[in-house]
Amino acid sequence: MLSCMSDPMDPEFTATNPIVAAASRIRARRELGAAIDSASGAPVEREPEDAQESLRLFADRVSAGAKRLNSILGAHNGVKVVVLERPLRLRLRFRQERVALALDDVHQLVRIAGLGLDGDYQFDPSAQEPALINLSIVSTEQGYGERLTASSLLKRIAQDAELPPPQRTSLGPLSF
């Protein structure tokens, strides 16, 4: 007796297959990460000890990466970036996720709230691009010394983003 097996190339089969769905999500996450990284641009000369200048460059990189990400996800479903002046602050929002960066000009620190990143950060003077290091983490804790760049912040806030499904086009009969 022949058993009736589903055709693995059938779009209905691949749409319901959890392995194919997981692989699609992984591929989409890699594509989004590559798009965010490509928007970071070349290193810019800066005085790393000036937290305000570094935070402005950080905000510019976040805005450029969000613009690239939003061109893929769609502006309506994308990351919202708001830069506020005096004192310099940066707000990011993606769906229910929120993160706020505020400059403490007196101490040359950036205070971050949200996404589990809460703490005081300082710009890494040895980094070629503006990168923050969490001063609130003790050297024995996980994540000590890890740099937070504009692209890593965008990847973290948009980690649950999914690419819209590709539009299927119906091609008529092929003629040669």
C-alpha positions in Angstrom: 0.0 0.0 0.0 1.4 3.4 -1.0 1.4 6.1 1.6 0.6 9.5 0.4 3.5 11.8 1.3 3.5 15.5 1.0 5.6 17.1 -1.7 8.4 19.0 0.1 8.6 21.5 -2.7 4.9 22.4 -2.4 4.5 25.9 -1.0 1.8 24.8 1.4 4.1 22.1 2.8 7.0 24.6 3.3 4.7 27.1 4.9 3.6 24.7 7.6 7.0 23.0 8.1 8.5 24.3 11.4 12.0 23.6 10.3 11.6 25.7 7.2 9.9 28.4 9.2 12.8 28.5 11.7 15.4 28.5 8.9 13.5 31.5 7.3 13.6 33.4 10.6 17.3 32.8 11.1 18.0 33.9 7.5 15.9 37.0 8.0 17.6 37.9 11.3 21.0 37.6 9.5 19.8 39.8 6.7 18.6 42.4 9.1 21.8 42.3 11.0 23.8 42.7 7.8 21.7 45.7 6.8 22.2 47.3 10.2 25.9 46.7 10.1 26.3 48.1 6.6 24.8 51.4 7.7 27.4 52.1 10.3 29.8 53.7 7.8 33.5 54.4 8.0 35.3 55.5 11.2 35.0 59.2 11.9 37.7 61.3 13.6 36.5 62.4 17.0 37.7 63.3 20.5 36.5 60.2 22.5 36.8 62.1 25.8 34.0 64.5 24.6 30.9 62.5 25.5 28.5 65.0 23.8 30.3 64.7 20.5 30.5 60.9 20.8 26.8 60.7 21.6 25.9 62.8 18.6 27.9 60.5 16.3 26.3 57.5 18.1 22.9 59.0 17.4 23.8 59.7 13.8 24.8 56.0 13.4 21.6 54.8 15.1 19.5 57.0 12.8 21.3 55.8 9.7 21.0 52.1 10.8 17.3 52.6 11.7 16.7 54.2 8.3 18.2 51.2 6.6 16.3 48.8 8.8 13.0 50.7 8.2 13.5 50.5 4.4 13.3 46.7 4.9 10.6 46.5 7.5 8.5 49.4 6.4 8.4 52.8 8.1 5.2 52.0 9.9 6.6 48.8 11.5 10.1 50.1 11.9 12.3 51.5 14.7 11.5 55.1 15.8 14.4 57.3 16.7 14.1 60.6 18.5 17.0 62.8 19.3 16.4 65.6 21.9 18.7 68.5 22.5 19.7 70.3 25.7 20.5 68.0 27.4 21.3 65.6 24.6 19.1 62.5 24.8 18.2 59.7 22.4 15.0 57.6 22.5 14.4 54.4 20.5 11.1 52.5 20.2 10.3 49.3 18.4 6.9 47.8 19.1 6.8 47.3 22.9 10.6 47.8 23.3 11.9 51.1 24.6 15.4 52.4 25.3 16.5 55.8 26.4 20.0 57.3 26.4 20.7 60.5 28.3 23.9 62.4 28.5 25.3 63.4 31.9 27.6 66.1 30.7 29.2 66.8 34.1 30.4 63.2 34.5 30.9 62.6 30.8 28.6 59.5 31.1 25.6 58.2 29.2 22.7 56.8 31.3 20.8 54.1 29.6 17.4 52.8 30.6 15.5 49.9 29.0 16.2 46.6 27.2 18.0 45.3 30.3 20.8 47.7 29.6 20.2 49.9 32.6 23.3 51.6 34.0 25.9 54.3 33.5 28.1 54.0 30.3 31.3 55.6 29.2 32.5 55.9 25.6 35.5 53.7 24.9 38.4 56.0 23.9 40.2 53.2 22.0 37.2 52.4 19.7 37.2 53.6 16.2 33.5 54.2 16.2 31.5 55.5 19.2 31.1 52.5 21.5 29.8 52.5 25.1 31.0 50.4 27.9 28.8 49.7 30.9 30.5 50.9 34.1 27.7 49.4 36.3 28.8 45.9 35.6 31.4 44.3 38.0 34.3 42.6 36.3 33.1 39.2 37.5 29.7 39.5 35.8 28.8 38.4 32.3 28.9 41.1 29.8 31.8 43.0 31.5 33.8 45.1 29.0 31.4 44.4 26.1 31.0 47.4 23.8 27.6 48.7 22.9 27.7 50.2 19.4 24.9 51.7 17.3 24.5 48.6 15.3 24.5 46.3 18.4 21.8 48.5 20.0 19.6 48.3 16.9 20.1 44.6 16.7 19.1 44.2 20.3 16.0 46.4 20.0 14.9 44.7 16.8 15.8 41.2 17.7 12.3 39.9 17.2 11.8 41.7 13.9 10.7 39.5 11.0 11.0 40.3 7.3 7.8 40.6 5.5 7.0 37.5 3.5 8.1 37.8 -0.2 5.3 38.7 -2.5 4.4 35.8 -4.8 4.0 36.8 -8.4 2.0 34.7 -10.7 3.8 34.1 -13.9 1.8 33.1 -16.9 2.7 30.2 -19.0 6.2 30.4 -20.3 6.6 30.7 -24.0 9.8 30.4 -25.9 
